[in-house]
Amino acid sequence: MKSVLKASLIRGVLSHEPLFRALRALLFDDRVYDKILSDDALSTRIFSYDHACDRILSDMRILEKILADERIANRGPLYKRLLATIEFHQAWQAVRPFVQADSVDMTLRYQAAQAKSRRGNRDVRNLILDVICEDGKVLLANGVMKFPDRHSLWTLIHEILINEDYYFETNTDAPRILDCGTHFGLAIYYFKSLYPQARITGFEPVPALRELALENARRNGYRDVEILPYALSDVDKVTTFIVSNTDSMAGSLTKRRRVAGDEVSEIEVECRRLSEFLQEPVHFLKLDIEGSEDVVLAEAEAFLGNVQHLFCEYHHGMGLDSDRLGKILLLLNRAGFEVQVGKSFCHQRSSMHRPATFVDQPYSAVLWAKNRTWKY
């Protein structure tokens, strides 16, 4: 009976905002804090109830105090549950602004996933994707997009929506955008959210991905969008394109994924030169073409003055020449661009600890460039 009353009291405190604020204040009192942490049953109940961890997470000072406490660290299941809850909470807070978080169905899925995290499930990626996806489609704040696989969706949500790698500012409401490497069209969704009147040409040589992107454009009612079935190269030709069967984002005219040991397929694609599409002012050029970026930019160098903003994902290693990044930077400087270089989302995550040990490994970097002499 006593334990039931204690549990009811804890539940009441955690669900009542003024009382919870009082409890949170008491946690800074070392004597009260020690009393709670010394009582296994009491501390376990506090960190097990709905809303408790979420509310405690709202105050990083308390969170840091708890996680630094050896008594928690030595209490294996409780510590695991706390870590899982924290990871889920942080991932959800990052994704939440970009999805239909307030819909009834998503709220129910969120509650189910949150309960799994509280039980110690640390598969954060799949927990979050279970919340935001339905029937092979991701339910975004401004539309619904069908996607090919969870790995690419997770990566692109972080790169495009959360990090906003493709954000740019220009002085027109209808910017001209080239989306080279369209995949399933999440960049088009982002550009149309940023500039609804944007005129967009996408390039996607993999038929299944192009069909997905076209379907998504139709589903969301996008106007002034075309998605061409071409790969970009330095000459117009028909050639072999290598598709990775394990990574839908890694299709390439180069042999890099074969060198990496992926299971691959070959398709025949038509290649076109980028310069053909730079005959008019282009406000944003996005180039993510898996290893061909150097030859494509070199072919188009004489016309890059027509580009205001440029994003390029650079791929290094896996059989590609090692001097390509230097050549790209020199080329962009000659063309009148200011350039900044950073790690891609995936490489940043994988090389965050002891980054110098990854210097001789394959990697991807991102280049953001702005035309110093833009005249339009």
N, C-alpha and C positions, 0 to 999 in steps of 0.2 A: 504493500500500500504506500509505503514511504517513497519507494522508487517511482511509483506512478505519479505521486504528487510532485516529486522533484522534476520529472519529465514534463509534466503539464506546466509547471512554473517556467521551465526553460523555454518551452514552446511559446508561452505567452510573452515572455521577454523578447524573444527573437522576432515575433510578429508585430510587436507594438513599438512604433518608432521612438517615442520619448524614452521608454524603458531601455530600448536597445542602445540609444545614445548614451544612456547612463552606464550600461554595461561596458560599452566601448571605452568610456572614460575610466571606468574602474580597472580595465585591463592595463592602463598605464600606471596604476598603483601596484607597486611591486608585491605588496603583501597579498592583495586580492588575486593578482595574476598567479603568484606562486600557489595560492590555495586552489585555484582552478586547475592548474597544471599538475598538481600533486594528486588530484583525484581523477583516476583513469576514467571512471564511468562518467563523471561530470564533463570532462573535456571532450570525450568521445561524443557525447550527446550534443554538445554545442556545435561541433564541427560536422555533425551528421544531418542536422535538421535542414529542411528546405530554407533557402534564403540566408542561412547563417554565414556560409563561406562567402557568398556574394557580397553580403553587407560588410563583413570583416575586410574583404578585398578592397573595399572602397576607401580604406585608410591604410596606405602603404606603410605607415610607421608601425601599426600593429602587425601587419603581415610580416615585415622584416623582423620584428621582435620574435614572433612565433617561429618562423623558419630558422632563425639563428639559435633557437633553444634546443640544446642537446636532448632534453627530455622528450621533445617531439620527434627529433631525428631518430632516437633510439626506440621509439614506439612505432615499429615498422608499418603496420597496416594504416595507422592514423596518418603518418607522414606521407605514405603513398597516396592516400585519399586526398590529402591537402594539395600535394603537388599536381595530381590529376585535375582537381577542381580549379586550381590556379591556371594551369595551362589551357583548360577549356574556356575559362572565363576570359582570359586575355585574347584567345583566338576569336571568340564570339564577339567581343567588343570591337575587334579590328574589322570583322566582316559585316557586322550588323547594319551599319549605315547604308550598305550597298544592296541589301536584299529586302524582300517583303516581310520584314521581321514582325510586323504587327498583325499579319493575317492569322486567322484562327488556326488553320492547319499547321502553319509554321510554328506558332506558339506551342501547340501540342507536341510537335516533333522536337522543339527545343527543350521542353520539359523532360521528355523521355531521354534525350541525349545528356542533359545535365545530370539526371539521376544516375546514368551509367558512369559519368565522370566522377561523381561522388563515391561510387563504389570502387574507384581506383583505376578505371579504364583510361589509359593515357594515349589511345589512338585518336588524337585530336583531329587530324585531318578527316578521317572518315566519320567521326562524330558530327563535325560541323557540316560536312557534305550531306550527311543524312538529314540534317535540318533544312538546308537551303535547296535541296534538289527533290524533284518529283517526276517520276516516269521518264527519266533520262534527260530532263530539262532543269536548268537552274533558274530559280525565280528571283530575278533581279528587281531592284527598286523601280526601274523604268522600262521593264520588258521581261520577256521570257526567251531563253536561248537554249537550243538543243546542243549538246556537246558530245565529243567522241569518247572521252575517257576521263576518269577522275584525276589522274596525275596532271594532265595538261590543264584541266579546269582550275585545280588548286594553284598551280604555278601562275597561270594567267590572271586569276583574280588578284593575286598579290602584286604582280608586276603592273597590271593595267589599272585596276580599280583602287587598291589600297595604296600602293606606292605612287600611282599616277605617273608612270614613266613617260607617258605620251602627252602630258599636259603642255600646252603652249598658249601664248597670248598673241593675238593679231588684231588689226584694226578693221576687220570686216566680219559681218555676221554670217557670211557664206564662204568660208575658206576652201581652197582647193587642197585636197589631201590625197596622197598616194600611200596606200597600205600594202607594202610589198612583203608578202608572207602572211596572208589573211587568216589561215587556219580556219576555225569555225566562226570567226567574225566578232570576237569579243572587242577587238580594237574599234571596229565600226560602231558597235554599241556605245563604246566610250566616247568616240568622236561625235556621234549624234546626240549624246547626252550633253556634251560640252558645247557643241555648235549644231543645233537642229537643222540648220539650212546648209550645212557643209556639203560640198560636191566631192564625192569619194570614188576613187578607182582602186579596187583591190586586185591583188594578183595571187592566185592559188592554183598551182598545177596539179595537185592531187585531187582526182575527180570526187572522191567521197567527201573530202573536206570542203571542196568548192560547193557541192550540193548542200551541205549543212549550212554553209555561210549564206547561200542564196535563200534557203528556206528560212533562216533566221531573219534575214533582211525583209522578206515578204511578211513573215509573222508579225514583225514589229512595225510594218508600214513605212519603211524608210524610202524616201525619194532621193533622186540624184545619187544613187549608188549603183555601180557596176562592179562585177567581180570577174575578171578575165582569167582564162585557163592557162596563163603563161608562166613559165619560169623566167627569171631575168638573168641575162648573161651579157657577154661583150660582143656577141654576134647573133644575128637571126639564124636559127637552125632548128632542126629536130634532133633530139638526142635522148640519151638514157638518164632517167631520174631515179635515184635510189631512195626507197621508202623504208624507214625503220619499222619493223613489225612490233617493236616494244616501246617506241616513243613517237607518238603522232606528230610531235613538234620538230622532229629531227630530219625530215626529208630533205635531200640535198642533191645538187648536181655533182658534188665532190664524193669521194669514197670514204669520208670521215667516219660514218657510222659502220661501214664494213670493217674499217681498221679498228674501230672500237669493239668489234666482236658482236654487234647486234645481229639478230636474225633479220634479213632484209628481203625486199622484193624490188623488182625493176619494172618501171613503166616508161613508155615513150611520151615525151612532152615536147611542146613547141616553145622555143626560147625567143625572147624579144629583148631589144636593147632599151635600157632605161632612158637614154637620151631622147628617144622617140616621144616620151611622155613629159618631157621637160621643156617643151616649146612654148609654154605659157607660164605665168607665175604660179608657183606651188608654195602654199603657205606652210605645209608640213609634209616632209618625206620620212616615212617610217620604213626602215630597211632591216628585216630580220630573215635572212635567206641562207642561213646555215653554211657559211664558209665561202660563198661567192661574192661577199660584200666588197672585197678589194678590186676584183676585176670589173664588177658592175660600176663602181664609183669611178674607176679609171676611165672606162669607156665614156662616161657621162660628164667628165670633168669640165669640159668646155661649156656645159649648160647648167652647172650647179649654181651659177649666179642668179638663176631664176628661182632658187629655193630660199625661203626665209628661215625655216627651222628644219633641222635634220636630226633624226634619231637613228642610230645604227647599233645593232648588236654584233659584236665582233667575236669570232670563234677561233680558238687557238689550239694547236696540237692535232692529234689524230691524223697524221699524215700531211697536214697543211704546212706550207712554208712558214718559218718562224719570224720572218722579217715583215710580215704583212701589216701589223699594227703600225709600225713606224711609217710605212709607205702611205697608209690611209691618213695618218695625222699630217704628214707633209702635204699630201694632196689637198686636204681640207684647208690647210693654212694658205696654200697657193690660191685656192678658190675664194678666199676672203672670209673664212669662218673662225669664230672663237669656239674652242672645243673644251669640254670637260669629259673626263674618263672615270668610270666607276665599275665596281663589280656587278654582275648580273645578280638577280634575286637568288637563283639556285646556287651560284658559285659563292656568294656571300655567306649563305647558310652553311655550306659544306666546308668552307675554309676560314671560318671565323676564329677558331682556336689555332694558335701557332701558324699564322698565314704564310710565314716564310718557307714552311715545309712543303707548300703547294706550288712553289714557283716553277718547278720543272714539270708540272702536271698539266694536262689539258684543262682549259678554262674558257669561260665566256665573260666578256666585258661589255659595257654599254657606253656609247658615245652620244653626248648631247651637243649639238652645234647650232650656232646662230650666225646668220650672215651679217658681217660688219657693214657691208655696202648695199644692203637691201634698198631698192629704189622704187618699189611699186607702192 
